[in-house]
């Protein structure tokens, strides 16, 4: 059911953008409309650069503080999406893009969309408290570090 909305967005959104272009063009003129599209694209690039560096810094601080990076990662992804929406020509995508630069709107969007996203985590380090087997304490006389001469893994140089 969720996948069926994606093609609809790709069909409906461009049609709405074209209708908005026509309405804005009739209202303020073609050159002013093109100027607005250019300005919002430049604003998107600038905001993405400024906000993006701030997100990277917050991620770095969060990693040092051993906090959950979920919120900074989500906000960072939404800022990237907002910048991309501003760069795409269109007034509807620009409005959505500008709204996503507001932290309260990002929090609201995450609270609505976060329920549909699967959260996973992984630990790649070895846990010190985990002990699956027996510990065998050997003395120096209990083992031999000399290789077994009959082992098939030894390389023998036969001339």
SULKADA-V853467 format. One record per pair of residues at least 12 apart in sequence whose ideal C-beta (glycine too) atoms are under 10 Angstrom apart, sorted by sequence separation. I is the first residue (numbers start at 0). J is the second residue. D is the distance in whole Angstrom. If there is no record, write none. Layout:
i->[I;I]
j->[J;J]
d->[D;D]
This chain:
i->[20;23;59;81;84;85;19;20;23;57;58;83;84;95;57;58;81;82;84;85;56;57;80;81;84;85;20;55;58;80;81;83;84;54;57;58;81;82;53;54;57;78;81;82;80;81;54;55;79;81;53;54;78;53;54;77;78;54;77;81;50;51;54;78;81;50;53;54;74;77;80;50;51;77;78;50;51;74;77;80;49;50;76;77;75;47;50;51;74;77;46;47;50;73;74;77;47;49;73;76;47;48;74;46;47;70;73;74;77;46;47;70;73;45;43;44;47;43;46;47;70;73;42;43;45;69;73;43;44;43;44;42;43;73;41;42;43;69;39;40;41;39;40;38;39;40;39;40;39;43;47;50;69;39;43;46;50;36;37;39;42;46;49;67;69;36;35;36;39;40;43;47;67;36;39;42;43;46;33;35;38;39;42;36;39;43;32;35;39;42;23;20;22;20;19;20;16;19;20;16;17;18;19;16;18;19;15;16;19;12;15;16;19;13;15;16;12;15;16;13;12;13;12;12;1]
j->[32;35;71;93;96;97;32;33;36;70;71;96;97;108;71;72;95;96;98;99;71;72;95;96;99;100;36;71;74;96;97;99;100;71;74;75;98;99;71;72;75;96;99;100;99;100;74;75;99;101;74;75;99;75;76;99;100;77;100;104;74;75;78;102;105;75;78;79;99;102;105;77;78;104;105;78;79;102;105;108;78;79;105;106;105;78;81;82;105;108;78;79;82;105;106;109;80;82;106;109;81;82;108;81;82;105;108;109;112;82;83;106;109;82;81;82;85;82;85;86;109;112;82;83;85;109;113;84;85;85;86;85;86;116;85;86;87;113;84;85;86;85;86;85;86;87;87;88;88;92;96;99;118;89;93;96;100;87;88;90;93;97;100;118;120;88;88;89;92;93;96;100;120;90;93;96;97;100;88;90;93;94;97;93;96;100;90;93;97;100;90;88;90;89;89;90;87;90;91;88;89;90;91;89;91;92;89;90;93;87;90;91;94;89;91;92;89;92;93;91;91;92;92;95;115]
d->[7;7;9;10;3;7;10;10;9;9;5;8;9;10;5;7;8;7;9;9;9;10;9;5;7;8;8;9;9;8;7;10;10;6;8;7;8;9;10;9;8;10;3;8;6;5;6;8;10;9;10;4;7;9;9;5;7;9;9;9;9;7;6;10;8;9;8;8;10;9;10;10;6;9;8;5;7;7;5;10;10;9;9;10;10;7;8;7;5;7;8;7;8;7;8;8;10;10;9;10;7;8;10;7;3;9;9;8;10;6;8;9;5;9;8;7;8;5;7;8;8;9;9;8;9;9;8;7;8;2;6;6;5;9;9;9;8;9;9;7;9;5;5;10;8;8;9;7;8;10;9;10;7;9;8;9;6;10;9;8;8;8;10;10;9;5;10;8;9;9;6;9;9;8;5;9;9;6;9;8;10;9;8;8;8;9;9;8;8;10;6;8;9;7;7;7;9;5;10;8;9;10;6;4;9;10;8;7;10;10;9;6;9;8;6;7;8;10;10;10;7;10;7;10;7]
